[in-house]
Amino acid sequence: MIVRLLTRQQGLHAGLVRGQRARALAQPGTRVAARWRARLSEHLGTLSLESDRSPVAAVLDDPLRLAAIASACALVDGAAPERQVIPGVFEGLEALLDVVPGPVWDAAYVRWEVGLLAALGFGLDLERCAVTGNPGTPNDRLVWVSPRTGRAVSLSAGEPYRDRLLPLPGFLAGGPEAGPAAVDDGLRLPGHFLERMLFGQGHRPLPPARQRLVDRYRRAMAVDKGPAAGEASAAESPDT
């Protein structure tokens, strides 16, 4: 089988794996020590894998957390360039895998997607209002994001256009940790830009594993289904 690894020093790297034991290690989210061999650097080459500590074992009985791991690995596999180290991508995924077994994994996953966008050059501006230029205040919080520019919009500035904007959950704007409804809003936010900016520019759909995570999360947490990623209108005010 052909295996694709996210490595610290070589970026996303593929290789041919032989043998049933090695194949058993080649599962999404599994940490391995790998040795790659090839006659020439441009060849596919072969990989030998040895087991390392893995967070997957801690969540084998939790389909929702497993779906989060599968989604994260699929996004990196589909978005990261081959054999190119992008600062923050390896470290970010490693940190997420450490957090997934914990109690606040869902909000951490949303933050990880926002961080992945930033690492790959599509960072969101969630610090200041796109219209006023001011940071959010207790009386005029940042509560929306422009689906066109990825910039935050305050309550007062965005009210006339609220139906055209994406909700900005409080835990992404300096607020406290969120419940399932806010996490669902959080999934919609980076999902829109992953679909439109990262995968859409290459005329590719989001990985199916990502949508499976959203669907499972909504079912497990009994969250009312809102618009899917990409459904928000880009017909906004000129300022945003």
ZADO-497341 format. One line per field, with one value per residue: residue in one letter; residue number from 1; z, x, y of N, C-alpha, C in turn. Coordinates in Angstrom, 3 decimals, decimal comma. Example, Ala and Ser with C-alpha at 12.3 -4.5 7.8 and 13.67 -1.06 7.14 Angstrom:
ZADO-497341
aa	[a_s] $
i	[1_2] $
nzz	[7,800_7,080] $
nxx	[13,190_12,850] $
nyy	[-5,690_-2,250] $
cazz	[7,800_7,140] $
caxx	[12,300_13,670] $
cayy	[-4,500_-1,060] $
czz	[7,800_7,870] $
cxx	[13,200_12,900] $
cyy	[-3,300_0,030] $
end
This chain:
ZADO-497341
aa	[m_i_v_r_l_l_t_r_q_q_g_l_h_a_g_l_v_r_g_q_r_a_r_a_l_a_q_p_g_t_r_v_a_a_r_w_r_a_r_l_s_e_h_l_g_t_l_s_l_e_s_d_r_s_p_v_a_a_v_l_d_d_p_l_r_l_a_a_i_a_s_a_c_a_l_v_d_g_a_a_p_e_r_q_v_i_p_g_v_f_e_g_l_e_a_l_l_d_v_v_p_g_p_v_w_d_a_a_y_v_r_w_e_v_g_l_l_a_a_l_g_f_g_l_d_l_e_r_c_a_v_t_g_n_p_g_t_p_n_d_r_l_v_w_v_s_p_r_t_g_r_a_v_s_l_s_a_g_e_p_y_r_d_r_l_l_p_l_p_g_f_l_a_g_g_p_e_a_g_p_a_a_v_d_d_g_l_r_l_p_g_h_f_l_e_r_m_l_f_g_q_g_h_r_p_l_p_p_a_r_q_r_l_v_d_r_y_r_r_a_m_a_v_d_k_g_p_a_a_g_e_a_s_a_a_e_s_p_d_t] $
i	[1_2_3_4_5_6_7_8_9_10_11_12_13_14_15_16_17_18_19_20_21_22_23_24_25_26_27_28_29_30_31_32_33_34_35_36_37_38_39_40_41_42_43_44_45_46_47_48_49_50_51_52_53_54_55_56_57_58_59_60_61_62_63_64_65_66_67_68_69_70_71_72_73_74_75_76_77_78_79_80_81_82_83_84_85_86_87_88_89_90_91_92_93_94_95_96_97_98_99_100_101_102_103_104_105_106_107_108_109_110_111_112_113_114_115_116_117_118_119_120_121_122_123_124_125_126_127_128_129_130_131_132_133_134_135_136_137_138_139_140_141_142_143_144_145_146_147_148_149_150_151_152_153_154_155_156_157_158_159_160_161_162_163_164_165_166_167_168_169_170_171_172_173_174_175_176_177_178_179_180_181_182_183_184_185_186_187_188_189_190_191_192_193_194_195_196_197_198_199_200_201_202_203_204_205_206_207_208_209_210_211_212_213_214_215_216_217_218_219_220_221_222_223_224_225_226_227_228_229_230_231_232_233_234_235_236_237_238_239_240] $
nzz	[0,000_-0,555_1,485_3,113_4,938_7,454_8,157_10,387_9,382_6,633_5,596_4,008_3,018_0,838_0,459_-0,354_1,398_2,690_3,786_6,325_9,042_9,059_7,570_9,328_11,034_9,590_9,941_10,109_12,083_13,596_15,287_14,108_13,802_11,043_8,225_5,161_1,919_-1,238_-4,637_-6,085_-5,267_-6,284_-6,621_-5,646_-3,584_-0,633_2,555_5,885_8,856_12,336_15,417_17,388_20,208_20,381_20,070_19,171_20,240_22,673_22,120_20,834_21,357_20,879_18,515_17,615_18,346_16,955_14,388_14,292_14,302_11,888_10,102_10,473_9,604_6,947_5,926_6,148_4,503_2,068_1,670_2,324_0,802_-1,165_0,200_1,362_3,912_5,978_8,249_11,411_10,675_11,120_13,906_14,815_14,177_15,693_18,280_18,342_18,194_20,676_22,276_21,603_23,074_25,408_27,457_26,164_23,446_21,123_20,730_20,564_18,198_16,291_16,605_15,691_12,932_12,125_12,633_10,789_8,359_8,588_8,650_6,076_4,556_4,494_6,520_8,995_9,992_13,031_14,984_14,857_13,920_10,603_9,515_11,291_12,309_14,918_17,946_19,428_21,942_25,249_24,886_22,196_20,622_18,664_16,410_13,976_10,786_7,720_4,858_2,537_2,872_5,252_7,548_10,789_12,057_13,841_16,234_15,973_13,483_11,731_11,843_9,865_7,829_8,652_7,771_5,737_6,705_8,381_11,485_14,317_16,748_20,301_21,636_19,846_19,805_22,060_24,148_26,658_26,942_24,801_24,233_22,509_20,363_19,779_19,027_16,725_15,114_14,986_13,470_11,026_10,286_9,697_7,884_5,688_4,548_4,140_2,177_0,181_-0,251_0,166_-0,783_-2,868_-4,690_-6,065_-7,372_-6,026_-3,911_-0,370_1,823_2,246_4,861_6,492_6,305_7,354_10,022_10,810_10,451_12,239_14,630_14,913_15,130_17,452_19,411_19,220_17,686_15,887_12,396_10,414_7,628_5,292_4,944_2,849_1,966_2,764_1,740_-0,469_-1,070_0,114_2,267_0,891_2,562_3,887] $
nxx	[0,846_0,346_1,503_0,966_2,754_2,829_5,554_8,088_10,438_10,416_7,996_4,878_4,983_5,237_5,268_5,990_4,625_5,258_4,097_2,090_2,187_3,277_1,327_-0,789_-0,072_-0,443_-2,572_-4,946_-3,790_-1,995_1,073_4,312_7,671_9,652_11,445_12,741_13,493_15,069_16,239_16,624_15,955_13,574_11,994_9,253_9,826_10,385_8,876_9,714_8,135_7,850_6,244_5,076_4,203_0,671_-2,204_-4,566_-5,283_-6,392_-8,928_-10,426_-12,932_-14,630_-16,437_-16,841_-14,614_-12,697_-13,575_-12,896_-10,084_-9,685_-10,735_-8,996_-6,536_-7,187_-7,658_-5,105_-3,673_-4,880_-4,407_-1,810_1,339_3,346_6,260_7,236_8,063_5,896_5,808_4,443_2,409_2,940_3,471_1,059_-0,845_0,167_-0,175_-2,978_-3,695_-2,835_-4,665_-7,195_-8,139_-9,023_-11,276_-12,136_-11,974_-13,453_-13,765_-11,058_-10,444_-11,758_-10,274_-7,867_-8,409_-8,743_-6,146_-4,774_-5,635_-4,404_-1,671_-1,344_-1,619_-4,079_-5,185_-7,587_-8,958_-9,673_-9,547_-10,205_-12,860_-14,029_-15,305_-15,286_-12,737_-12,115_-11,337_-13,335_-15,763_-17,276_-19,827_-20,145_-19,618_-17,481_-19,087_-19,636_-18,396_-17,025_-17,925_-16,542_-14,082_-13,001_-12,797_-13,507_-16,651_-18,382_-21,138_-22,836_-22,026_-22,492_-25,178_-27,149_-26,507_-26,672_-27,765_-26,127_-23,690_-21,189_-21,517_-19,559_-18,236_-18,091_-15,870_-13,812_-13,239_-12,041_-13,730_-15,364_-15,009_-16,987_-20,368_-22,035_-23,578_-22,207_-19,753_-20,567_-21,181_-18,580_-17,385_-18,612_-17,472_-14,460_-14,846_-16,166_-14,133_-12,104_-13,318_-13,853_-11,495_-9,121_-9,414_-11,181_-9,858_-8,292_-10,191_-11,357_-13,301_-14,148_-12,580_-14,333_-14,231_-14,256_-16,846_-18,222_-17,433_-18,698_-21,407_-21,666_-21,068_-23,171_-25,330_-24,644_-24,539_-26,987_-27,469_-29,128_-29,289_-27,533_-26,772_-24,627_-21,009_-19,875_-22,338_-22,982_-23,738_-21,828_-22,433_-21,953_-21,736_-19,996_-17,870_-17,003] $
nyy	[-1,188_2,323_4,810_7,893_10,168_12,679_14,478_15,739_16,917_16,634_17,315_16,536_13,256_10,516_6,907_3,462_0,765_-2,409_-5,618_-7,141_-6,397_-3,813_-2,558_-2,566_-0,550_1,707_3,744_6,466_9,138_7,692_7,555_7,086_5,820_6,313_5,044_5,953_4,798_5,031_4,850_7,222_10,648_11,609_9,410_7,211_5,357_3,255_2,636_1,899_1,115_1,783_1,243_3,941_6,043_6,462_8,455_7,452_4,993_5,646_6,529_4,658_3,616_5,674_6,970_9,615_11,172_9,713_10,315_12,999_12,857_11,480_13,367_15,582_14,477_13,909_16,479_17,668_15,914_16,441_19,151_20,061_20,783_18,513_17,093_19,438_21,557_23,205_25,734_25,103_23,310_20,515_20,629_21,683_19,670_17,578_18,608_18,764_16,033_15,229_16,501_15,573_13,232_14,484_16,597_18,980_18,740_19,305_22,118_22,659_21,356_22,973_25,342_24,350_23,937_26,606_27,471_25,870_26,941_29,466_28,737_27,784_30,012_31,335_32,924_33,959_37,088_37,831_39,697_42,438_44,682_44,617_46,802_49,052_48,981_48,641_46,807_44,213_45,036_44,832_45,926_45,973_43,501_41,303_39,428_38,269_37,059_38,017_36,242_36,543_37,924_36,971_38,474_39,786_41,050_43,515_43,590_45,881_46,959_44,868_44,207_45,082_43,326_40,734_38,322_37,634_37,008_35,006_33,288_34,184_32,323_32,775_31,612_31,744_34,345_35,310_34,717_32,593_28,954_26,873_25,621_22,857_24,047_26,425_25,347_24,023_26,244_27,108_25,070_25,513_27,932_27,846_25,799_26,919_28,505_26,668_25,147_27,067_28,641_27,085_24,342_24,823_26,494_24,742_23,390_21,253_19,124_19,358_16,977_13,898_12,873_15,071_16,161_13,995_14,142_16,564_15,863_13,701_14,973_16,788_15,034_13,592_15,589_16,675_19,003_21,505_21,368_23,613_25,839_24,276_24,220_26,799_27,686_30,195_33,507_35,526_38,055_40,925_43,845_46,701_47,439_45,184] $
cazz	[0,000_-0,541_2,721_3,148_6,294_7,744_8,896_10,937_8,618_5,190_5,217_3,605_2,269_0,524_0,224_-0,453_2,611_2,458_4,983_7,065_10,310_8,763_7,106_10,499_11,662_8,687_10,176_10,368_13,441_14,265_15,277_13,771_13,383_9,661_7,431_3,736_1,050_-2,677_-5,414_-6,400_-4,380_-6,887_-6,641_-4,555_-2,510_0,321_3,949_6,971_9,958_13,674_16,258_18,370_21,012_19,514_20,773_18,643_21,133_23,791_21,704_19,941_21,631_20,717_17,077_17,320_18,399_15,814_13,203_14,313_13,877_10,457_9,388_10,515_8,734_5,554_5,526_5,936_3,341_0,857_1,534_2,482_-0,390_-1,048_0,525_1,681_5,320_6,252_9,699_12,213_10,284_11,877_15,332_15,094_14,163_16,843_19,466_18,287_18,535_22,123_22,954_21,238_24,135_26,551_27,556_25,327_22,152_19,984_20,512_20,130_16,795_15,506_16,625_14,832_11,538_11,914_12,558_9,532_7,331_8,728_8,283_4,631_3,873_4,398_7,885_9,248_10,860_14,034_16,066_14,733_13,029_9,250_9,163_12,159_12,647_16,364_18,542_20,075_23,307_25,862_24,359_20,731_20,428_17,335_16,403_12,637_9,920_6,302_4,110_1,382_3,254_6,464_8,597_11,784_11,992_15,155_16,323_15,428_12,073_10,911_12,006_8,605_6,875_9,452_7,004_4,748_7,413_9,135_12,921_14,969_18,115_21,295_22,058_18,887_19,928_23,408_25,136_27,369_26,181_24,262_24,142_21,177_19,320_19,390_18,294_15,388_14,396_14,732_12,353_9,794_9,926_8,871_6,790_4,523_3,910_3,635_0,929_-0,854_-0,522_0,148_-1,724_-4,019_-5,689_-6,880_-7,912_-5,324_-2,782_0,935_2,033_2,862_6,302_7,195_6,400_8,290_11,371_11,065_10,571_13,487_15,766_15,035_15,638_18,826_20,304_18,965_17,198_14,689_11,223_9,720_6,273_5,169_4,553_1,481_1,598_3,101_0,570_-0,514_-1,450_1,382_2,170_0,288_3,550_4,435] $
caxx	[0,000_1,051_1,210_1,406_3,078_3,216_6,813_8,574_11,541_10,244_6,638_4,034_5,885_4,624_6,157_5,363_4,763_5,020_3,965_0,854_2,416_3,437_0,033_-1,635_0,318_-0,719_-3,931_-4,952_-3,508_-1,004_2,446_5,280_9,034_9,692_12,675_12,405_14,609_14,827_17,469_16,707_15,089_12,263_11,253_8,306_10,577_9,702_8,879_9,626_7,466_7,892_5,203_5,399_2,996_-0,424_-3,409_-5,746_-5,663_-7,171_-10,278_-10,949_-14,350_-15,343_-16,485_-16,802_-13,217_-12,026_-13,946_-12,100_-8,729_-9,731_-10,951_-7,766_-5,535_-7,612_-7,444_-3,671_-3,284_-5,373_-4,061_-0,383_2,133_4,199_7,680_7,542_7,778_5,172_5,886_3,232_1,459_3,243_3,305_-0,356_-1,529_0,659_-0,849_-4,385_-3,798_-2,669_-5,820_-8,442_-8,707_-9,433_-12,676_-12,491_-11,384_-14,210_-13,348_-9,659_-10,429_-12,106_-9,101_-6,847_-8,731_-8,416_-4,697_-4,327_-5,837_-3,366_-0,373_-1,301_-1,717_-5,455_-5,553_-8,748_-8,707_-10,733_-9,135_-10,801_-14,006_-13,664_-15,944_-14,856_-11,330_-11,963_-11,504_-14,626_-15,945_-18,442_-21,078_-20,186_-18,753_-17,268_-20,009_-19,778_-17,216_-17,349_-17,593_-15,697_-12,737_-12,518_-12,573_-14,574_-17,575_-18,994_-22,589_-23,508_-21,710_-22,977_-26,606_-27,917_-26,101_-26,487_-28,137_-25,080_-22,425_-20,991_-21,416_-18,259_-18,480_-17,343_-14,599_-12,788_-13,058_-11,604_-14,735_-15,172_-15,227_-18,348_-21,179_-22,108_-24,091_-21,125_-18,765_-21,121_-20,895_-17,146_-17,097_-19,075_-16,620_-13,318_-15,301_-16,457_-12,897_-11,426_-13,969_-13,789_-10,165_-8,035_-9,698_-11,897_-8,950_-7,833_-11,396_-11,517_-14,230_-13,606_-12,526_-15,545_-14,060_-14,581_-18,298_-18,667_-17,262_-19,758_-22,672_-21,667_-21,099_-24,531_-26,208_-24,281_-24,801_-28,356_-27,409_-29,922_-28,425_-27,577_-26,210_-23,334_-19,911_-19,956_-23,652_-23,147_-23,664_-20,689_-22,922_-21,873_-21,561_-18,693_-16,828_-16,514] $
cayy	[0,000_3,604_5,533_9,289_10,576_14,054_14,373_17,013_17,496_16,481_17,652_15,408_12,373_9,228_5,781_2,152_-0,039_-3,833_-6,442_-6,950_-5,700_-2,396_-2,061_-2,350_0,720_2,828_4,214_7,915_9,587_6,856_8,056_6,051_6,159_5,838_5,135_5,978_4,425_5,088_5,049_8,639_11,419_11,830_8,158_6,976_4,739_2,386_3,066_0,922_1,803_1,206_1,836_4,973_6,278_6,878_8,866_6,767_3,900_6,170_6,928_3,626_3,379_6,945_7,247_11,040_11,598_9,081_11,089_14,228_12,500_11,178_14,616_16,375_13,852_14,065_17,869_17,881_15,124_17,073_20,563_20,350_20,454_17,336_17,241_20,833_21,836_24,448_25,944_25,030_22,265_19,297_20,885_21,869_18,380_16,827_19,142_18,372_14,615_15,105_17,082_14,888_12,397_15,286_17,027_20,146_18,430_19,828_23,504_22,609_20,980_24,161_26,220_23,761_24,243_28,020_27,537_25,277_27,968_30,488_28,171_27,593_31,299_31,818_33,273_34,803_38,241_37,805_40,593_43,766_44,781_45,004_48,069_50,155_48,853_48,564_45,479_44,037_45,521_44,173_46,476_45,827_42,346_40,749_38,287_37,714_37,060_38,150_35,026_36,881_38,355_36,319_39,473_39,858_42,181_43,721_43,482_47,061_47,150_43,780_43,956_45,168_42,291_39,527_37,131_37,368_36,825_33,778_33,550_34,027_31,860_33,538_31,017_32,149_35,799_35,622_34,386_31,326_27,732_26,904_24,435_22,247_24,936_27,333_24,547_23,812_27,485_27,114_24,174_26,164_29,069_27,433_24,946_27,757_28,963_25,481_24,766_28,112_29,176_26,115_23,267_25,351_27,041_23,625_22,745_19,987_19,191_19,014_15,526_13,353_12,662_16,313_16,237_12,959_14,677_17,537_15,149_12,934_15,891_17,313_13,978_13,235_16,704_17,137_20,376_21,725_21,511_24,892_25,752_23,616_25,102_27,280_28,164_31,609_34,370_36,440_39,375_41,643_45,280_46,998_47,605_43,929] $
czz	[0,000_0,665_2,606_4,608_6,359_8,649_9,342_10,013_7,111_4,719_4,911_2,660_2,087_0,350_0,188_0,811_2,278_3,799_5,795_8,359_10,077_8,312_8,283_11,203_10,849_8,772_10,491_11,845_14,179_14,169_15,020_13,627_12,017_9,060_5,968_2,929_-0,407_-3,386_-5,708_-5,549_-4,959_-6,973_-5,480_-3,356_-1,618_1,726_4,851_8,203_11,260_14,549_17,222_19,205_20,125_20,338_20,313_19,586_22,272_23,428_20,784_20,150_21,490_19,237_16,736_17,347_17,277_14,524_13,134_13,850_12,374_9,629_9,339_9,581_7,260_5,067_5,261_4,687_2,045_0,612_1,577_1,207_-0,126_-0,786_0,746_3,118_5,433_7,763_10,362_11,865_11,076_13,358_15,703_15,137_15,354_18,120_19,486_18,698_20,038_22,879_22,724_22,332_25,315_26,463_26,628_23,909_20,999_19,684_20,032_18,653_15,912_15,455_15,718_13,369_11,212_11,779_11,284_8,384_7,384_8,265_6,776_3,855_3,739_5,787_7,953_10,183_11,836_15,186_16,045_13,747_11,653_8,871_9,967_12,452_14,123_16,853_19,205_21,501_23,919_25,315_22,842_20,336_18,949_17,260_15,026_11,908_8,482_5,571_2,897_1,786_4,461_7,593_9,516_11,596_13,335_15,068_15,660_13,928_11,198_10,955_10,694_7,627_7,531_8,678_5,984_5,391_8,128_10,623_13,428_16,406_19,106_21,654_21,053_18,964_21,357_24,496_25,807_26,445_25,890_24,378_22,716_20,080_18,841_18,625_16,880_14,531_14,041_13,584_11,025_9,339_9,147_7,717_5,526_3,788_3,452_2,279_-0,171_-1,244_-0,708_-0,876_-2,993_-5,088_-6,586_-7,471_-7,328_-4,209_-1,463_1,082_2,683_4,369_7,088_7,351_7,329_9,728_11,715_11,296_11,888_14,702_15,980_15,574_17,105_19,820_20,112_18,581_15,953_13,515_10,568_8,324_6,279_4,778_3,108_1,102_1,934_1,866_0,658_-0,940_-0,200_1,154_1,588_1,307_4,032_3,356] $
cxx	[0,881_0,565_1,751_1,567_3,269_4,428_7,288_9,569_11,371_8,844_5,821_4,830_5,228_5,694_5,371_5,668_4,399_4,870_2,732_1,068_2,533_2,110_-0,886_-1,306_-0,147_-2,182_-3,907_-4,720_-2,478_0,373_3,391_6,665_9,228_11,077_12,285_13,639_14,171_16,158_17,685_15,688_13,700_11,432_10,267_9,004_9,731_9,856_8,891_9,136_7,653_6,905_5,783_4,147_1,906_-1,630_-4,651_-6,220_-6,547_-8,607_-10,912_-12,430_-15,188_-15,371_-16,370_-15,371_-12,393_-12,333_-13,163_-10,671_-8,697_-9,901_-9,671_-6,709_-5,901_-7,397_-5,974_-3,213_-3,708_-4,864_-2,571_0,376_3,071_5,647_8,088_7,127_7,107_5,182_4,514_2,292_1,704_2,963_1,830_-1,110_-1,098_-0,033_-2,321_-4,553_-3,633_-3,914_-7,094_-8,972_-9,279_-10,855_-13,066_-11,955_-12,112_-13,856_-11,898_-9,564_-10,751_-10,912_-8,004_-7,143_-8,430_-6,905_-4,145_-4,501_-4,733_-2,007_-0,227_-1,598_-3,110_-5,989_-6,775_-8,352_-9,871_-10,460_-9,847_-11,962_-13,559_-14,209_-15,360_-13,363_-11,066_-12,054_-12,874_-14,624_-17,135_-19,773_-21,215_-19,213_-18,567_-18,073_-20,202_-18,441_-17,694_-16,983_-16,706_-14,267_-12,170_-12,225_-13,787_-15,403_-18,275_-20,518_-23,280_-23,264_-22,338_-24,464_-27,390_-27,628_-26,025_-26,822_-27,080_-23,737_-22,395_-20,913_-19,999_-18,501_-17,566_-16,002_-13,482_-12,491_-12,723_-12,605_-14,453_-15,371_-16,704_-19,044_-21,274_-22,598_-23,003_-20,034_-19,261_-20,942_-19,413_-16,749_-17,512_-18,096_-15,380_-13,734_-15,577_-15,174_-12,029_-11,995_-13,739_-12,362_-9,111_-8,273_-10,354_-10,987_-8,354_-8,971_-11,583_-12,534_-13,498_-13,547_-13,812_-15,431_-14,423_-16,092_-18,851_-18,514_-18,383_-21,085_-22,748_-21,744_-22,517_-25,487_-25,927_-24,650_-26,193_-28,379_-28,261_-29,007_-28,636_-27,018_-24,861_-22,275_-20,066_-21,296_-23,867_-22,940_-22,457_-21,136_-23,041_-21,828_-20,185_-17,571_-16,247_-16,085] $
cyy	[1,238_4,389_6,948_9,700_12,083_13,994_15,750_17,695_17,419_16,857_16,403_14,520_11,017_8,159_4,491_1,358_-1,474_-4,544_-6,108_-6,174_-4,202_-1,791_-1,765_-1,030_1,928_3,246_5,710_8,235_8,777_7,501_6,894_6,666_5,531_6,015_5,007_5,657_4,520_5,291_6,519_9,395_11,622_10,550_8,085_6,363_3,845_2,940_1,844_1,682_1,040_1,962_2,856_5,171_6,871_7,281_8,121_5,683_4,378_6,500_5,887_3,360_4,640_7,326_8,727_11,565_10,963_9,827_12,391_13,961_12,235_12,444_15,448_15,800_14,022_15,491_18,148_17,146_15,801_18,474_20,851_19,977_19,283_17,735_18,695_21,105_23,196_24,656_25,880_23,892_20,981_19,517_21,039_20,557_17,530_17,295_18,737_16,912_14,389_15,568_16,275_13,960_13,188_15,814_18,171_19,967_19,111_21,279_23,557_22,241_22,180_25,117_25,668_24,048_25,699_28,183_26,939_26,255_29,018_29,968_28,032_28,868_31,868_32,186_34,173_35,938_38,362_38,755_41,934_43,739_45,271_46,366_49,219_50,139_48,706_47,118_45,390_44,561_44,791_44,667_46,337_44,713_42,004_39,456_37,665_37,764_37,181_36,861_35,284_37,168_37,633_37,275_39,551_41,120_42,294_43,663_44,664_47,210_46,069_43,539_44,076_44,030_40,915_38,248_36,736_37,033_35,477_34,100_33,300_33,578_32,564_32,944_31,283_33,643_36,188_35,316_33,050_30,127_27,549_25,568_23,944_23,181_25,893_26,582_24,274_25,062_27,561_26,215_24,786_27,240_28,641_26,535_25,733_28,124_27,791_25,101_25,792_28,467_28,080_25,018_23,802_25,906_25,963_22,824_21,345_20,150_18,981_17,499_15,022_13,152_13,908_16,452_15,170_13,416_15,638_16,825_14,377_13,840_16,416_16,263_13,688_14,322_17,292_18,610_20,476_21,994_22,856_24,732_25,065_24,630_25,501_27,851_29,623_32,469_35,287_37,840_40,228_43,145_45,574_47,062_46,275_42,970] $
end
